[in-house]
Amino acid sequence: MIVSQSITLLLLAWLSAVDARKNIVKPKEKTTTSEIPKPWRRTIYSNEKEIVTPTVIAGVTFSAKPPATTNGLEPWISLDQSGNPKTKRPQIKGGKTVNPRPDYSTYFKSVATKTFSYDELKAHNMEEDEVYEELTFTDEDDTYVSLNPIIRCTPQRYFNKGPAGDISSEPFCTPRENKELKAGNTYFVSWYTRFFQYPDSDKTVENVQLHLFYLKESVYEKGLKKRDLKAAFFSSGWLKNVDGIYPLELTADFLDGAFDKKVLLAIQPENINDEDFNPWEHYVVFRMIKGSRVAKTTKQQKALQDAGISDDTWYYVALSIPTVVVIACVVMYFFLYLNKNHRDIHDVKDFAINQRRRVLGKFKDFKKYKKINNRPYSELPTHTKKTGKQN
């Protein structure tokens, strides 16, 4: 009996060991589909050799090696209203291209006016003293611009800002006005590179600088001046204007311990010195938040945000109204109490009593009482108990 029990226990132990051995699964090696882009070489300006090193920012690869062959359906990067990158893949459906690459028309071309005399053209319908003018467009140098896969900012993509929505966002395209940008993320600020030009020529400025300012929670600050802003808490340093884009990394330090802050983003061209620079001239306002908001924004709150009232000012005004009413009532009470011996309302009381006793019209004027003789008032007849006759 003891031997059989021992054999049974040994079998159970052996089966448990087998099961335990089977349950052990070796972890699979982690694999990733993303590869670090490798440098590549190219020839620019006919005979100049160059090594290009790609960089990845916020999931977007800049300076990537172009494909050997193209068909116009290559993916490109768009930006949403906050400045987040979104990949667009062109497709042909029903003979039309869906999500086509952006067409910049003549926004980045140089325009010049060329004149031709009669001797130069020899046109049969041209007078000998006539001059013909023609506009010519020259493509920009895209040697380095072509390495940027993100959509470029043009005046066609400007938006309206301000409380009444009647102020152009020039030169900014992203981010949009009053958008909420989360700390810890990177957003692409984009602007139109041909906007800033030197006053004495048509040449575009080479460098610009971005600044961030804290903005007080008030809609009235839309009209404030430079002196009403404190020093910028962030500056990008001088950037190449031709790029027209900057990856703005919002760190938690920018919030300075708060949950959210209103921020003014301004751009400064190199031909404007620090003393003459006015952040309110070319700016866009956004709200920086620590994390996602749990509460859903109502239509009324969205309307207030679009009008620039995105803080607690509206609630403070609403709460102050009952207080103002109470104070007014208390002041009125003390005013009447102090002047109680200096006011005479006898005439007012008599006028009110007469108004209550007044009879509008005569009884004979009413249809119901036309047959009644409206006699003057006389005392009612009285009866005596002895005779029972009227007196």
Summary of the structure (lengths in Angstrom):
residues: 391
radius of gyration: 42.1
end to end distance: 140.3
largest distance: 147.2
contacts: 821
relative contact order: 0.08
helix: 26%
strand: 26%
